[in-house]
Amino acid sequence: MTTPADPGPGRTVPSTQPAPQTVTDRPPGAGSDTAAGTLRPARPRWRETLGLLARNPTALIAALVVLGMIVVALLDEQLAPEGPNEIDVGARLQPPSPDHPFGTDDLGRDVFSRVILGAAVSLRVGLIAVSISLVVGTLIGLLAGFYGKWVDDVLMRLMDMLFAFPAVLLAISIVAILGPGLTNTTIAIGIVYIPIFARVTRSSVLGVREEVYVRAARSVGSSDVRLLARHVLPNAAPPIIVQTSVSLAFAVLSEAALSFLGLGTQPPDPSWGLMLSEGRGYIELAWWIAVFPGLAIFLLVLSFNLLGDGLRDVLDPRQRTAMSGGRQ
């Protein structure tokens, strides 16, 4: 076997390796059409997530119910055939009929109209309360999980103190201090769910803060605020999104419970929980007064929970891969 001679200084030996093939790199996130041999852009991640969510029949129905409730809450005055406090003594305690689809209450008010108008109260309280919990709890969880050490110890011990009380009991205590009313009820529910968001966020941040991209960003001098906003929070967001949906369900349920006890919405304003309280004395004589608002609470709470389950599946990387047929 012969070996090539030394070509001497300044000269190169022709390579005996085959020339590399020219490869056209795909743009990041682009997919390829193998049949046509052409490139096509990949779907944005949020559109892919919605597509996977739509393939889950239970989650899709739940999302449509929630969307329908939101539309009803936004158009409540246009959809309600009567005002919430239009009294017709001659039509009191009438069963469901074409004129009154959900019947009338002990004052002759249309239950159907009050259920529609009550949707705005329940959703408004739920959305505002969960927004308070989401912002404050996420901030606390970010700081505790990212910095650790004494920051983690102090913040989490404070959250443990709040978490030690049952949610409804803590909300009742706060409303008892602040006074009954819709605004104070919203604040109380918002405070109650702060520890839950703090724990979920902290747990998610602990799994993200030591990732390669976070350490790389830190090594090039990124500030803590930039690290948290651009790298840590977006990658820790999926569990927080799922918790938001579940917390909305419990916030609606908590508002109904406080209104049922007389601490939330005050008469004569319509509220599903208040309607349950007003109808409990007529459950044998006029069951529809309590049943229809109860069904509305049940349907909305169940839909939020099922939507949360669907979001958990499509946002979990392993479940997402399985649902997309093994493709990332």
C-alpha positions in Angstrom: 0.0 0.0 0.0 1.5 3.3 -1.1 1.3 6.6 0.8 1.2 10.0 -0.8 4.5 11.8 -1.0 5.1 14.9 1.1 4.1 17.8 -1.2 6.5 20.1 0.5 6.0 23.5 2.0 3.2 25.7 0.7 1.5 22.8 -1.2 -1.6 20.8 -0.2 -2.6 17.3 -0.9 -5.9 16.8 -2.7 -8.5 15.4 -0.4 -9.5 11.8 -1.0 -12.8 12.3 0.9 -15.9 12.8 -1.2 -17.0 16.4 -1.6 -19.7 17.4 0.9 -23.2 17.6 -0.4 -24.8 21.0 -0.5 -27.5 21.2 2.1 -30.2 23.9 2.2 -30.9 24.6 5.8 -34.5 25.0 6.8 -35.5 28.1 8.6 -36.1 27.6 12.3 -39.5 26.1 12.8 -40.1 25.3 9.2 -41.4 22.0 8.0 -40.8 20.2 4.8 -43.2 18.7 2.2 -41.4 15.4 1.5 -43.7 14.6 -1.5 -43.1 17.8 -3.4 -39.6 18.5 -2.0 -40.5 22.0 -1.1 -40.3 23.9 2.2 -43.4 25.2 4.0 -43.5 27.3 7.1 -44.5 25.6 10.3 -47.7 26.7 12.1 -47.1 29.1 15.0 -47.1 27.4 18.3 -50.2 29.1 19.6 -52.1 27.9 16.5 -50.8 24.4 16.9 -51.9 24.5 20.5 -55.4 25.6 19.5 -55.5 22.8 16.9 -54.5 20.2 19.4 -57.1 21.5 21.9 -59.8 21.4 19.2 -59.0 17.7 18.6 -60.0 17.0 22.2 -63.9 16.9 22.1 -64.3 17.3 25.8 -62.0 20.4 26.0 -63.6 21.8 22.8 -67.1 21.6 24.2 -65.9 23.1 27.5 -64.2 26.0 25.7 -67.4 26.6 23.7 -69.5 26.7 26.9 -67.1 29.1 28.5 -67.1 31.3 25.4 -70.9 31.2 25.3 -71.1 32.2 29.0 -68.7 35.1 28.3 -70.9 36.3 25.3 -74.0 36.0 27.5 -72.3 38.1 30.2 -71.2 40.8 27.7 -74.7 41.0 26.1 -76.7 40.4 29.3 -78.9 43.5 29.0 -79.7 42.8 25.3 -80.4 39.1 25.9 -82.5 39.4 29.1 -86.2 39.8 28.2 -86.9 41.7 31.5 -85.0 43.7 34.0 -83.5 41.9 37.1 -86.0 43.6 39.5 -89.2 43.9 37.5 -91.8 42.7 39.9 -95.1 41.2 38.8 -97.0 40.1 41.9 -99.7 38.5 39.9 -97.2 36.2 38.2 -95.3 35.1 41.3 -94.1 31.5 41.6 -95.2 30.6 38.1 -93.6 27.4 36.7 -91.5 27.5 33.5 -93.6 28.5 30.5 -93.2 30.2 27.1 -93.5 33.6 28.7 -91.1 32.7 31.5 -88.7 29.9 30.4 -87.3 29.5 33.9 -90.4 30.5 35.8 -90.7 33.3 38.2 -89.6 33.8 41.8 -91.6 34.7 45.0 -91.7 38.4 43.9 -92.8 37.6 40.3 -89.3 38.4 38.8 -88.3 36.5 35.7 -85.7 33.8 36.7 -84.4 33.5 33.2 -83.5 37.2 33.0 -81.9 37.1 36.5 -79.8 34.0 35.5 -78.6 35.8 32.4 -77.8 39.0 34.3 -76.1 37.0 37.1 -73.6 35.5 34.6 -72.0 38.9 34.4 -71.6 39.1 38.2 -70.0 35.6 38.5 -67.6 36.0 35.6 -66.6 39.5 36.5 -65.8 38.5 40.1 -64.0 35.4 38.9 -61.9 37.2 36.3 -60.9 40.1 38.5 -60.2 37.9 41.5 -58.1 35.4 39.5 -56.2 38.3 37.9 -55.2 39.6 41.3 -54.1 36.1 42.4 -52.3 35.5 39.1 -50.2 38.7 39.1 -49.3 38.7 42.8 -48.9 34.9 43.1 -46.8 34.7 40.0 -44.5 37.5 41.1 -44.0 35.9 44.5 -43.3 32.5 42.9 -40.9 33.9 40.4 -38.8 35.6 43.1 -38.9 32.6 45.4 -38.0 30.1 42.8 -35.3 32.2 41.0 -33.4 33.6 44.0 -34.0 30.7 46.4 -32.2 30.8 49.8 -33.7 33.2 52.3 -35.9 34.9 49.8 -37.5 31.5 49.1 -37.8 30.7 52.8 -39.5 34.0 53.8 -41.9 34.2 50.9 -43.0 30.5 51.0 -43.5 30.6 54.8 -45.8 33.5 54.3 -47.7 31.6 51.6 -47.9 28.5 53.9 -49.6 30.6 56.6 -52.3 31.6 54.1 -52.5 28.1 52.6 -53.1 26.6 56.1 -56.6 28.0 56.1 -59.4 26.4 54.1 -60.1 28.7 51.1 -63.8 29.5 51.8 -63.1 30.0 55.5 -60.3 32.4 54.8 -62.5 34.3 52.3 -65.3 34.5 54.9 -62.8 35.9 57.5 -61.5 38.5 55.1 -65.1 39.6 54.1 -66.0 39.7 57.7 -63.2 42.2 58.3 -63.7 44.3 55.2 -67.5 44.1 55.2 -70.0 42.4 52.9 -70.3 43.5 49.3 -69.2 42.5 45.8 -65.9 44.5 45.8 -64.8 43.1 49.1 -65.7 39.6 48.0 -63.6 40.0 44.9 -60.6 41.1 47.0 -61.1 38.3 49.4 -61.2 35.6 46.7 -58.1 37.2 45.0 -56.2 37.0 48.3 -57.2 33.4 48.9 -55.7 32.0 45.7 -52.4 33.9 45.8 -50.6 31.0 47.6 -51.7 28.5 44.9 -50.3 30.6 42.1 -47.1 31.2 44.1 -46.5 27.5 44.7 -47.3 26.5 41.1 -45.0 29.3 39.7 -42.1 28.5 42.2 -42.2 24.8 41.3 -42.1 25.5 37.6 -39.3 28.1 37.9 -37.2 25.6 39.9 -37.2 23.4 36.9 -36.3 26.2 34.5 -33.8 28.4 36.2 -30.8 26.0 35.6 -31.5 25.3 32.0 -28.7 25.9 29.5 -30.4 28.9 27.8 -30.9 30.6 31.2 -27.2 30.1 32.1 -26.1 31.3 28.7 -28.2 34.4 29.0 -26.7 35.1 32.5 -23.2 34.5 31.2 -23.5 37.3 28.6 -24.6 39.8 31.3 -28.4 39.7 31.1 -30.1 41.4 34.1 -32.3 39.4 36.4 -35.4 41.3 35.2 -34.5 40.3 31.6 -33.9 36.7 32.5 -37.2 36.5 34.3 -39.2 38.2 31.7 -37.7 36.7 28.5 -36.5 33.3 29.5 -37.8 32.0 32.8 -41.4 33.1 32.8 -42.3 32.1 29.2 -40.9 28.6 29.8 -42.6 28.3 33.2 -45.9 29.5 31.9 -47.8 26.2 30.9 -48.6 25.1 34.5 -49.6 28.7 35.4 -52.0 28.8 32.4 -53.6 25.5 33.5 -53.9 26.7 37.1 -55.6 29.9 35.9 -58.4 27.9 34.3 -58.9 25.8 37.4 -58.8 28.8 39.7 -61.5 30.5 37.6 -63.8 27.6 38.4 -63.1 27.8 42.1 -63.5 31.6 42.1 -66.9 31.4 40.6 -67.8 28.7 43.1 -66.4 30.8 46.0 -68.4 33.9 44.9 -71.6 31.8 44.8 -70.9 30.4 48.3 -70.2 33.9 49.8 -73.3 35.3 48.1 -75.3 32.3 49.4 -74.2 33.2 52.9 -75.1 36.8 52.5 -71.5 38.1 52.3 -71.2 38.6 48.6 -73.7 40.2 46.2 -76.4 42.0 48.2 -80.1 42.1 47.3 -81.7 43.0 45.0 -78.7 42.6 42.5 -78.8 39.3 40.7 -76.3 36.7 41.5 -76.4 32.9 41.1 -75.4 32.3 44.7 -77.9 34.8 46.0 -80.6 33.3 43.9 -79.8 29.9 45.4 -80.2 31.4 48.9 -83.5 33.0 47.9 -84.9 29.8 46.4 -83.9 27.4 49.1 -87.1 28.2 51.1 -89.2 27.4 48.1 -87.5 24.2 46.9 -90.6 22.0 47.3 -93.1 24.6 46.1 -91.1 26.3 43.3 -88.0 24.2 42.6 -87.0 26.3 39.5 -86.0 29.3 41.6 -82.9 27.4 42.9 -82.4 24.7 40.2 -81.7 26.9 37.2 -79.0 29.2 38.9 -77.6 26.0 40.4 -77.3 24.4 37.0 -75.6 27.5 35.6 -73.0 27.4 38.4 -72.5 23.7 37.8 -72.1 24.1 34.0 -69.6 27.0 34.2 -67.5 25.4 37.0 -67.4 22.0 35.2 -66.4 23.7 31.9 -63.5 25.6 33.4 -62.2 22.4 35.0 -62.5 20.4 31.8 -60.9 23.2 29.9 -58.0 23.1 32.4 -57.6 19.4 31.8 -57.5 19.9 28.1 -54.9 22.7 28.4 -52.8 20.5 30.7 -52.7 17.8 28.0 -51.7 20.1 25.1 -49.2 22.1 27.1 -47.4 19.1 28.5 -44.5 18.2 26.1 -44.9 14.5 26.3 -48.7 14.6 25.9 -48.2 17.2 23.1 -45.9 14.9 21.2 -48.2 12.0 21.5 -51.2 14.0 20.4 -49.3 15.3 17.4 -48.4 11.8 16.3 -44.8 11.9 17.5 -43.9 15.1 15.8 -42.5 18.1 17.8 
